[in-house]
């Protein structure tokens, strides 16, 4: 989709007003977490999924629910537990003894926004069923395949403080999530505002839908049209290469990295940067857009070695060092 500069800037400015209204509606319910909201919008615009890590009580569910209400989308929250079966998620065939035939009962995955709460509590079969649906955008029940609705977005959460009775996602499966977000506690000012608004029995705010599901494809086409200079493309490739061959950039951290970022990182950095530019009201990508989204794209794709663990170095430490070292165009 090719647009001239004037037309592109005009469309970006017009759609920017839409995102301003959307953020305002979300702010009626949610205090703080502006970065979380923006990252969810990035994933939505890029037609991809998000893995969220944070302790309980940080408004992860509230954020996703509110976002679904602002775009008039169907929302399902699925609590993952050790006894969950793939059929509980995808659906199953029900036998009718009167007719002697099977009828299909679709599962909760048939919605626009799916909150997979504590995904690491479910066994590998359930995790694989969800990840297959995320990748293929369809579900097979019996001998028939059913396409999932568009938009279809999975937001999976992990609790970092409880590891007993969990089934950690393998690195290859985590790699399928476009972004991995780490949610932190609110500031003292934000927490006081939360107290004033939420410490009462009646706290439901009236949310007006801003975006229709039919608007999403149009917005995604606009993201694809955002201009990216060749120097920005080279910067993205250099960042990903630095996770695999850090010595090329004067970084002596090869012993600390077991596996570098996959080619998915290159793709998602480019797509995420374009979405960040749109949310910022620009029709072109800047190096800062890359830096804004880089940590969330790379933190789960850079696998540290035992040496790094012994030195108490995390993947975030290494990604931060790479961002500080690789020359910015």
Secondary structure as GFF3:
##gff-version 3
##sequence-region A 1 329
A	DSSP	alpha_helix	5	27	.	.	.	ID=ss1
A	DSSP	alpha_helix	34	45	.	.	.	ID=ss2
A	DSSP	beta_strand	50	53	.	.	.	ID=ss3
A	DSSP	alpha_helix	60	70	.	.	.	ID=ss4
A	DSSP	beta_strand	75	79	.	.	.	ID=ss5
A	DSSP	alpha_helix	86	90	.	.	.	ID=ss6
A	DSSP	beta_strand	91	96	.	.	.	ID=ss7
A	DSSP	beta_strand	101	106	.	.	.	ID=ss8
A	DSSP	beta_strand	113	117	.	.	.	ID=ss9
A	DSSP	three_ten_helix	119	121	.	.	.	ID=ss10
A	DSSP	alpha_helix	124	136	.	.	.	ID=ss11
A	DSSP	beta_strand	138	141	.	.	.	ID=ss12
A	DSSP	beta_strand	144	147	.	.	.	ID=ss13
A	DSSP	beta_strand	153	158	.	.	.	ID=ss14
A	DSSP	alpha_helix	171	174	.	.	.	ID=ss15
A	DSSP	beta_strand	179	182	.	.	.	ID=ss16
A	DSSP	alpha_helix	188	198	.	.	.	ID=ss17
A	DSSP	alpha_helix	213	225	.	.	.	ID=ss18
A	DSSP	alpha_helix	230	244	.	.	.	ID=ss19
A	DSSP	three_ten_helix	246	249	.	.	.	ID=ss20
A	DSSP	three_ten_helix	254	256	.	.	.	ID=ss21
A	DSSP	beta_strand	257	259	.	.	.	ID=ss22
A	DSSP	alpha_helix	263	279	.	.	.	ID=ss23
A	DSSP	alpha_helix	287	298	.	.	.	ID=ss24
A	DSSP	beta_strand	303	304	.	.	.	ID=ss25
A	DSSP	alpha_helix	306	310	.	.	.	ID=ss26
A	DSSP	alpha_helix	315	325	.	.	.	ID=ss27
###
